[in-house]
Structure formats: C-alpha cells, structure tokens
Amino acid sequence: MALALTEEQQLLKQTALDFFGERSPVRELRKLRDSKDATGFSRALWKQMAELGWAGIIFPESYGGSDFGYFGLGLVLEAAGRTLAATPLVSTVLLCGSAVMLAGSEAQRRAILPAIASGQRIMALAFDEGPRHAPFNMALRAAKSDKGWTLDGEKVFVLDGHIADQLIVAARTSGKPGERAGITLFLVDGNAGGVTRTRSMMVDSRNAARIGFKGVRVGADAVLGEADRGGDVLEAVLDRGRIGLAAEMLGSALEAFERTVKYLKERKQFGVPIGSFQALKHRAAEMFCEIELAKSVVLDALTAIDERRNDVAQVASLAKARLCDTLFLVSNEGVQMHGGIGMTDEEEIGFFMKRARVAAATFGDAGFHRDRYAGLEGY
C-alpha cells in the first residue's frame, strides 16, 4: 500500500478541497437546513461535480466515467467531509453505481451508468428495515408472476430515497429474514405505482427516507444480477459504502481537529492561550494520534477495493469501526474544548458532532463492525 499520493491523486485532492471549500462550506448545509430545502442538496452543485467527472469517477470510460477508481472517489469524499457537504455521492455513485457495475447486465450498465456520470440520474439503495443496521434481516417480499415480480414491504433509512429517480431494492424472494441466501436486487422507478416515500429529517441535516412498497410490479428485466443471490452483491456494495463513508468521516475528523487546534491557540485565559495548558495538550495529542491511525486504515481500505484483494470485507469493517471511534472522539473533544460557545448553533463545530452520530449508525456502527470483523477472522 502506497502511503504517498501520486501527482494525479494530489491534484484531484487539492481540486476537491478547493471546490468544496469555496462552493459548499458548512454554512451551505446550514442554509439547506434552515430553508427546509425540499431536495436536501444543491442540484446546481451536483451538476458542477458531474462536470468535473466525479459522478462517474469509478466508472469505466466506456460508460461515461473517468475510471479513476475508488481511491480517487475516496479523496473526493474526504474533501466533502471537511465541509459536511450534502451530495448524492454516497447514495448514487458509491452504492448504486457500484451495484450496477458489480451485478448489472450490459444493457443495464449502458442505461444507468452514463446517466449517473452525467449527473442526470439520482439513485438510492433500499435495504435496511429496522432501527439498527441488519442488511440480511429483511422481510420485504418479492413474489414472482408470469410478467415479472410484485414487491410488498417497507424500507427505512434510505439515503436520498425521497428524491431518487430510481431505486435499487433488496427483497426476499426465498428463505427467512436473517439469511444471506434468498435475496434479490430489483431496479424500481422511484415514482412507480404503489411506492410511497416519506422524508426523514436527520439530526445532521442530511437526507433519508422511509419507503413503502404495496403491490409494486416490475418486469423480469428489473432483476439486478441473479435471483436469490443478491446477498453477496449487497454485501460487496455495502463494503464499498462503508469504506467510502469512512473516507468522508476522516475528512470531518481532520477538519474538526484543525478547527479545535486553531481555537486552542486563539482563546486565552489568565493571559495565555488555553492551548498552552498541559491537560489540553495531552487531549489534542491523543486526537492527533487517532487521526493518523485512521488515515492509514482508510488508505489501505480504498486500495483494497481497487486492487480487488480478498480481504475487502475485513478492511471495510476495520475502517468503519476505527472512524466511528475517531470521529466520535474528535467531534466530542472539539465541542468541549470550544467551551460554552461550542454548544450553540452559532458555532459550526456542533455540526461535526451531529454528523458523527448519524455517520456512525450508517452501514453499521463500531460495535457491529467489531463483531463482524471477529466473525470474518473465525472467532
């Protein structure tokens, strides 16, 4: 694993940092929240990101992408995490784009991937059904008929689900809830008859939705991959989501840490900067060490996807667990070290703590991934 970025990667990273810093600072997320924006992100910003090639960054050039890989997408997500930018990168590109690349037929790839890469199509992956992450514990059923399939059930916490043009829905076609086998992935029009979508306003001002499916009919060509074998695809897609989200969380941790250090140097008590107090130095040093460890695991995990290593599942859980802990620590310490003002809505450091809570629960928290890692290692 290379710990130093190539010239191309460094250029991409700097471009992304400049882009989000100038066009989507934290105050833009505040505006989306306060205005109760119906979309939840800026479509104009998304169009600009697509023009930069980021919406198709993991897709081959033959499908309208730039084929810069997951490492490249991770650099963009890290930069987005620094400003808490609300974008469909995770829902549309990282999750659904990966699913189509991994399991889609040639016709499905040609119909979907160029539309994503151009910024014209927003997609969402619907899989969880309960209050905690349990990707195989699904009861939503898909019954087969002569003309296709009929879906009945409900999904929760669907990222960008309320505005998605198209959904990828994980449904049970055989077996019992909790079993990996018997799951099938379906492409469903977001506005299909029988689909009801209710937006959930998250504490971090991001998008999620509860989606109901009542007698939703889809054709046989709506199956993504093979019937009853979608569990393996779903797990691979979620691992990519976990790693990409870990990269975004790394960016948030870096930004929160740098803001806190800056405040420690500026805020004075007893005529000296509070950063000169030994106790606060120790706490800042702990944060620095945790972030350095987090950088390594994220870089390794992103590299594992691009190199198609056989330990992607392990490093995905390692990265997600590590970043859950790191961002929790750094965002908490940031608020505490800012003192009273850190608890106010006026100070932006609190936005990082809220994001830390929601990001930790997304695709499994630290406890989920420690248990999963142990299982993967045979314990």
N, C-alpha and C positions, 0 to 999 in steps of 0.2 A: 504494500500500500504506500503510495506516494503522499508524504505529508506536506509537500510544497505544490502550489498550483502552477500549472503551465501558463505561458504567456496569454493564450486564448482564454483560459479559465479566469485568470486575474482580470483581464479586460471585461469579461462578462460580469464578474462580481462587482467591479467598480461601476460599470454601467447600471447595474441593478440598484446599487446603493445610491447613486446619484438620482436615478429615476424615482425611486420611492421617497427619498428624502425631499425632493423638490415637488413631486406631484401627488404624493399620498402620505403626508406626515400624520401624526396621531390626531391632530385637530380635524382631519378629514373624517376619521372614524367618529369623532365626537359629533360632527355635523350630521352624519348619517343617522346616528342615534337620536339626536335632539329633533331632527326633522321627521323622524319615523319614516324614513325613506322606504317606499314600497318594495324596491328591489333589494336593498341591503348592500349594494356595492355600486360603484360608478361604472356604467356601461361605456362611457367615453374613455375612462382609464383602461378598461378591459380591451377596448379596440386598439388603443395605443400599445398595450402589451402584446397583442396579437401581431401588430405591425412590426414589432421588434423580434418576432419569431418565438416568443416564449410560450404561446398557446400550443405550439407544435414542437416544442424543444426536444421531446423524447420520441417523436415520430420519425420514421424514415423519410427521406426526401421524396420518394415516390408517392407518399401520401400527403404531401404539402408541408412536411416538417423540416427541421434542421438537423435532426439526428445527433444532437449534442449530448444525449444520454441523461441518465438520472443524476449524475454528478452535477451536470450543468443546471438541471432543474433545482437541485438542492441548493446551489449557490443563489438562485433567484428567490427561492423560498426563505433562505436565511436573511436576505436583504429585506424581503417583505415582512419578516418577523420583527425586524428592528423598528418598523413604524406601525406595526399591527395592522397592516394594510388588508382590507377586506376585498378578496378577489376569488374567482372560481377556480384558481389554480389547483387546489386540492380536490375539490369535488369533480370538476370536469376533466382536467388533464391527468392528474396523478391517479385518481381512482378509475374513472370511466374510460379514459384513454388507454390506461394500462389493460383494463379488462377486454377492450375490443382488440388490442394488439395481441393479447395472450390467447384469446378464445374465438375471436370473430372470424367468420368466413371471409374470403376475398371480397365478396360483394358487400358485406357489412363494413369491412375496413374502408373500402373506397367510398361508401356512402356516408360514413361517420367521421373518420379521422380528418379529412380535408376541411369539413365543416367546423370541427373543433379548432383546428390550426388557424383558420381564418377569423376566429372569434365569433362566428355566426351561430354556433350551437352551444347552449349550456346544458350540461347533463348532471345527473345525480345518481348515486348508488344507494339503493334502499335495501338494508339487510337486517339491522337490529330491530327487536320488537319489545324489549323490556327496558327497565331503568338502568341496568348495568350492561356493559359490553359482553355479549354472548353470541357470537356470529352464527353458530350452528343451532342455537336454541330457537328455531323459528317454527311457527305454526301456520303461517300464511300458505294456503294450498293452491296448487295449480292442477286442475282436472283436465285430462285430455279428452278431446272430442274429435269428430271427423274432420272438422275445419281448422282445428288448432287447439288452443288451450283457454281455460277460464280461470281467472285469479280471484281469490277471495281472502281477505285478511287485512292486516294493518301493519305499517312500519312506523317507527319513531326515530327521532334524531337524524333525519335525512338531511345532510348538509346541502344547502341551496335547493332543497327539494321543492320549495313553494314557487320557484320561478323557472325550474328546469324545463327545457323544451322536450327532453327525452329522459326516461328513467331506465336504469338497469335494476331489475327487481329480482332478488333471490327468493325463490319459492320452494316449498317442499312438494315434490312430486312422488315421493315414496318414503318409507321409513317413519321414524318418530322424531319429535323435537329433541335436539341434542346430538343427533347422529350426523356425522360428516357426509355419509352417503345419502343419496336421495334428494339432493338439492340441485335445482336447475336455475340458470340465469335467463331472464327474459328482457327483451327490449320493449318498452311500453311508452307510447306517446304520453307526454305529460298532461295533455288535455283530453285523453281518451274517455269515452263514456264509462261511468262507474268509478272514476278516480276523483277523490276529494282530498284537497290539500289545505292544511291549517298551519300557518306560520307560527313558529315558536320564537319569542324574543329572548335570546340568551343573555346571561349576565355580562358577557364580554361584548355585547352588541353585534354578534355575528348571526348568521342565518342557519336555521334548522327548521324542519317541518315534520308534522305528523301526517302521514298519507294513508288514506283508506282505499281499499280495492273491493268493490262489490260487483261481482259478476263481470269483471273486466275481461273482454275477449281479445285474444291476439292470435295471429296466424302461426302456422308451423314454422315459418321463416323468422319468427321473433326469438327463437331459441338462440342463445349465445353460447356456442360450444356444444357439448353433448348433454342430453337429458340425463338426469340423476347423477351427473359427475361434475356439477358446478361447484361443489365444496372445495375441491382442490384449486380451482381458478380463484374462487373468492378468497381463500387463504393467501394465495400469492399476491393478489391485488391489495389485500389489507396490509400485508407486509411492506409493500411499496408505499402505501399510505402512512404506515407507522414511521418509516424511515424519513419520508418527506416531511411529515409533521415534526419529527424530531429536529430536522434541519431548521424549520421555521422557529421552533421553540428555542434553539440555540441562538438565533438572531435576537429573539426577545430577551433572552438572558444576558447577552452581551450588551444590548442597549440599556437595560435596566441597571446593570453593573456600572457601566460608564457614567450614566446619569447620577448614580449614587456616589461614586468616587468624586465626581465634579462637585456635588453638593457638600461632601465632607471637606473639600478644600476651600469652599466659599463660606460656609456657615461658621460663625465664630461664637464662642462662649469664653468668658473670662479673658477676652482679648486675644484668643488664639483660635485657629481653625480647629473644628472638632475632629478633623481627620488626624490631628496630632495625638489624640488620646489613644493610649496603648490598647485598650479594650476594643475600640472600633477598628484599629489597625488589624488586630487578630481576626475579627469577623470579616473584614474586607479580604484578608489573605486567604481565608477559607473559601470565600466565594470565587476568588481568582483560581485557586487550585481545582475546584469542582468544574469550573467552566473549561479549563484546559483539558481535563479528562473527557468532558463532554465533546469537545472538538474532535478528539481522536476517534471516539466511537461513531460519531456521525460520519466522518470522512470514510471510515472503514465500511460502514453500512452502505453508503452510497456507492462505493467502489464495488462492493459485493454484488449489487444488482447488475451493474454494467459488465462485470466480469462473469456473470452467471455462475457464481460459486454455489456450492451445495449447502452452505451454512447461512443463507439469507434469512431464514426464519429465526435462527439463533441471534444473529446480529441485529435483526429488527427488534426483537424483544429487549435485547441488551440496550440498544439505543433509546428506545421509548422509555424504559424504566429509568435509565440514567437521566434523561432530560426531564422527565416528570419531577424527579427529586431535585435536580439542579435549578430548574425554573421556579419551583416552589420555594426553595431556599432563597434565591436571589431576589425574587419579587417580594417575599415577606420582609427580608432584611432591608430592601430598598424603601419600603413604606415605613418601617420602623426608624430607619436612620434619617428619614426626612422629617421625623417628628410629627407634630400636630398637623402641619400642612399636608403631610403625606396621606392623611386620612380624608382630605377634602377632595371633592370632584374637580376643583380648580387645578390641582396638581396632577399631571399626567401619569405619575408613577403608579397610581392606583389602577390604571387601565391594564398595566402589565400583570398585576396580581390577579385581576379578574380573568384575563386571558389564560393565565397559568392554570386556573381551576378548570376551565372548560377544555383546554387542550389536553390536560391530564386525563380527563374522562373519555376523550375521543379515541376510539380504536383500542381501548384498554388502558387502565391506569397502571401505576408501578407494581401494585400487588398482583394484578392479573398477569403481567409480563414476567415477574419473578417466578410465579408458579408455572407459567408456560415454558420458560427457559429451562427450569428444572426438569420438566417433563420431557422436553426435547433432548436433554442430556442424559435421560434414562433414570432420573431419580424419582 
